[in-house]
Amino acid sequence: MKVTVSRKAHFNAAHRLYRKDWSMEKNDEVFGKCNNPNYHGHNYELIASVTGEIDQETGFVIDVKVLKDIIKTEVEDAFDHKNLNLDVTEFKDLNPTAENIAVVVYNKIKAKLKPSLDLEVTLYETPRNFVLYSGK
């Protein structure tokens, strides 16, 4: 029997959506206000959902404190109050769209989980705009 355990977290970060190899006009056309050269910020909400078999000894799929600590180290400490374009190495050459942030967050958390556990990341950029990624 598989069960899913979820943990919510949040971080505040600034970013700019643009491609260095495009003109300002093309970046404005594609990314609009998100191409602001002075950046803009979001209050991101994250839900990390871990699915797996219940351990018969502990009764856990994953200890929620372990999941909380992974999220704190891998996401909150790494991204909170940062400029994603300038301060986070994963986005040095990767446009920090919600889609790309979700994939990066997934990869960082997944690397810390037992291989038998599945992960799905839901990242809210705004209360109405969000991305889901499960490694597929």
N, C-alpha and C positions, 0 to 999 in steps of 0.2 A: 504494500500500500504506500503510495507516494503522497506526501503532504508538502505544501508550500508555506514557508515562513517568510514574512516581509518585514523590512525595517525602513522607516522614513528618515530622511535627513535633509539638510538644506545647506546651501552655500551661496554667497553673494560674489559675483564676479563681473568684470568688464570684458568686452571684446569688441572687435571690429570685423565685419564680414567683408572680405575683399580678396582679390587675387593680385599678387605683386606683378604678374606678367600681363595684366590687363590695364588699359587706360583708365583714368578717373571716370571718364564718361561711361565706359562699359561697366565698370564697377557700380556706378550710380544707377545705371539702367537695370542691372540684375539684382543688386542688394539694397537699393534705395537708402533710406535713413540709416540702415545698419552699416553702411559704408562710411559713417562719420569718422574722419581722420582723428578726432579726439576721443573716439571710443564711446560706448554706452554700456549700461549695466543691467543685470537681471538678478532677481532673487530666485535662484533655481531651487526646485524641490525635487528630491530624488527618492524613489522607492526601489530598493534592491530586494528581489524575491528569489529565495533559494528553495529549490524543490529536490526532494530525495526521500529515501526510505527512513522511517523512524528507527533510530537506534534502540534496540530492545533493552539495553542496559541503562541508558540515560533517559529515554523517552523523547529525545530531541532529534530533529533533522539536523539542526545546527544550534549551538548555544547562541542565543540572541546577543549576549554580551560579546562573544567572539565576532559576530557579524557587525555589531556596533563599532568595535575597535578597528576592524578592517576598513569600514567606511570612513571612520575618523582619520585614520592614517593615510589611506590611499586617495581619498576624495576631499574631505573637508580641509585637512591640513594642507593638502597640495593645491587646492583651488580657491578656498575662501579668501575673499578680499584681495584677489589677484587680478591682474590684467592677463587674461588667458593668452593673448597674442605675444606678450612680452615676457611674462613670468613663468610660463608653464612649458617645459621643453617639448612635450608631446605636440604642441601647437606651433612650434617654430616654423614648420613648413606645411601645416595642416590647418585649413580654414576652420575656426572654432564654431561651426554651426551646431545647432542642437543635436543633429544626427551624429556628427563627428564626436561631440562631447560624450554622447551616450555610448558610443563604441569604445572610446578611450576609457570611460568609467567601467564599462563591462570588463574590458581586458585587465584592468588593474585589480578589480575585485576577484574575477575568475581565477587569476593566477594565485590567489591566496586561499582558495577553496579546495577541498578534497575533489579529485577528478570525478568521483561518482555523483557529485552534486551538480544540478542544473541551475542556471542563473538567468533571470530576466531583469533588465534595468528599465525603469520608467523615469524619464527626465522631463519635468515641467519647466519650460522656459518662462511661460506666463501661466496663469490659471487656466487659460483656454488652449494653449499651444503646448503639446507634449509629444515625446518620441518614446517608442518602445523598442528595445533591442534584446534579443535572446541568443545571439551568436550565430544566427542562420543567415 
